[in-house]
Amino acid sequence: MPSFLPERGEAHLWYARTDVCCTPERLAYYRSLLSPDEAERFARFATEPLRHEYLLTRALCRLGLSRYDGRAPSEWRFSANEHGRPQIDSPGAPINLRFNLSNARSIVAAIFVRGIDAGVDVEHTARDSHIDEIAQRYFSSTEFASFQRLPPPLRRERFFALWTLKESYVKARGIGLSVGLQHFSFDLDRPPPLRVAFDAMVDDSEAAWQFGVAQPDPAHCMAFALKRGEGTDWRVHIGECVPDAAWACV
């Protein structure tokens, strides 16, 4: 288990499953934590699975932050930057506590760090998708060439590893799709550690970034990005959780 709070050089990535967490009792508790804006958005979801996914995402965020700061989960307030990335906007909150969220079918994830930009992305890999067409459009030329060299049974795994890595980087930067996904590359044929390569269109430092890929189960792929600056890689704790009041107070 990680220590609390996250120290400099340490990131905590938590994920939770809707089928485990969304009991009637927990769903009622999760709804009680929502702000008026969140409650209004919750009411707009048309299906029960989407409503559960949204509630669990908000609960994981609020209860996760309360593990590190101690305030009540319902007291957290949030704003968004000009590209829509959420950030803490609660008076008195630690100014260097940061988070990023992601959700996919039946699973949600949150990464918590101090003092750096971080991103997380989780995807449902069994969904129907035209991965060859998407890869050709959004992958770099070197990524797509490597993707095409794989036998078809291995392409889906490679596609989602690259897609989640790219999404985690874009989310960590917090500048939306102004960074074209084809303008940076990951070479998954090389041994670890994972590193990024930027083309001339991206104003960023390759040495500043750390990445990782995890597979919570056979149907999901998850990746994280940390702008940890030049130096040694950070320690990253990845764990499954069941967000509730007891978990938030550990």
N, C-alpha and C positions, 0 to 999 in steps of 0.2 A: 504494500500500500504506500502511496506517496505521503510525504509530510505536508502539513498545511501551515501556512500558505505555500503556493508554488514559489520556489526560490528562483533567483536569477540562474539560468542554466537548466531550468526544469519546466516541462509542459505537461499538463494533464489532459488526456483525451478520454472522455466518457461516452459510452453509447448505451442505448436502452431500446427494448423491444416492446411494441404496442401489445402483442398478445400476452406478454408477461405483466406489464405495468398497468394496463388499462382495465382494471377491475371497476365495478360500479362505485366502490368507496373511493378509490384513488381518482377516478374521473371527476367525482363531485369535489374532491379536494383540489384538483388541478383547476377546475373552473373557478373556485373561490380565490385563486391567486391572480386571475387576469385583471388587467387594467380595463377601464371602459373601452378604450380603443381596441384592445385585444379581444374583449368580449364581443364587440361589434363585428370584428373580422371572423371570429369563431362562428357566429350565427350565419354567416354567408356561405359556409361550406355546405355542399349539397348532399354529401354522403357521410355515413358514419365512419368509415375508415379514414377519410380525410380529416374529419373532426377530431378523431382520436390522435391522429398523427400530429395535428397542430397543438392540441392540448399537451401532449407529451413533450413536444419540442419546447414549448414555453415553460413547462414545469422543470425540465432538465436545465434550462438556462437559469431560471430564478432560484431553484433549489441548489444548483451547483454554485452560483455566485454566493449564496448564503453560507455555504461551507467555508468560504474563504474570507468573508467579511463579518458575518454574524448577525446582520440585520434580518428582519423578517422577510421571507420570500416575496410577499405581496408588496413590499415597500420599494422594490427596484423600479426605476424609471429609465426609459430608453429614448434615444433619438437616433436619427440616421444621417449619415453624411450625404453629400450631394449625389452620390451614386447608389444610395440605398443601403449601405452597410450599417447594421445596427451597432450602437455603442452605448455605454453606460452614461446616464444623465441624471444620476441621483446625487443630491447634495451630500457632501461628506464622504462619498465613496472614494476608495483608493484610486488616485488618478492614473496609476500605472497598471491596474487590473483590467485585462482585456479578454474578449471571448469571441468565438465564431461558431455558427450553428449550421447544421445540414440535416436534411431529412430525405428519406426514400420510403418506398413501400415497406411498411412494418418495422422500420428501424429509424432512430434519430441519433444524432451525434453532436457533441459540443467539445470544443477545445478551450482551455483556460491557461493564460500565461500572464506574466508581469513584464511590462515595459517594451514589448516588441509586437510587431504585426504577426498574426497567425491566421491560417485558414484551414478549414476542414471540408471535405466533400465525401458523401456516401451515396452510392448508386445501387439500384436493384439490377443485377446482371442478367436475370432471367426474363426481363421484359422484352417484348417484341421491339426490334429496332433495326434500321438499315445501317448496320455498323460499317459496312464497306463504303457506302456513299458518304456517311458522316466523317469517317476517317479521311477520305480523300479530300473533303472540303476543309476540315479543321486541323488536321495534323500537319506538321512540317513535312517537307519532302523526304527528309531522312527517316522520320518516324513512319511515314506511310510506306516507304520502301521496305523497312524492316517488318512492318505489319504484313505486307503482301508476301514476304518470303516465308511466313509461317504457314503450316498446314491449316486448313479451315477450322478443324476442331480447337485449335489454340488461339485463333484470332479474337474470339470474344473475351477471353481473359486478358489478352494484351490490350484490346480496345479500352476496357473499363479501367485498367491500371493507368493508362495514359490519360484517359478522360478525367478521372478523379484527381490525378496529379495536376493537370492543367487548371481544373476548376479550383482546386485548393490554392494555387498560386494567385489566380485572379481575385479570389475572395480575400486572401491575405493582403494584396495590394489595395483593395477597396476602391478600385477605380473602374469597376464594371467592365464591359466589353470593349473599352477603348484600347485594351491590349489584345491584339489579334492572336487567337490561339495558335495559329500557324507560325508565329514569329518567335516561338521558343520551343525547345526540344528536350526530351529525356531519352537517354539511351539505356533501355532496359536489358540489352544484351551484354552490357558490361557488369562486372561484379560490383557489389556495394562498396561505398555508399552512393546513394542516388545523388546526382548533380544535374543542374539545369544548364542549358546553353542558349544564349540569346543571340538573335541576329541584330543587324544594325538598327532595326525599327524600335527596339526596346531599350529604354534608358534605365539600366539597372545593373547591379553587380552580381555576377554569378557566384562569387565566393561568399556572399552574404547569406545565402539561402541553404536551408536544410529541408529534406523531404523524406517521406516514408509512405509505404503502402501496407495496409493490413486487410485481412479477409475475416470479418466477424463470423461468417458462415458461408456455405457454398453459393448462396444466392445474393451476396452483397460484397461490394468492394469499397474500401475506404482509404483515403489518402489525406495527409496533412502537409502543410507548408509553414516553415518558421523563418522569419527574417532575423536570424540570430546574430548577424554581423560576422565579420571575419574572425576565425578562431575555431575552437573545438566544437563538435556537435553537442547539442543539448540532450539531456536525458528526457525521454518521453515515456510517461506511463500511460498505457492503454488499458482500459478496464470496462467491463459491463457493470451496469448498476440498475437499481430500481429506485427512482427518485421518489422520496417521501419525506415526511418531517424528520424522521429519525436519521435518514441518510444525510440530510442537510446539516444536522447538528453534530455529526461525528467529529 
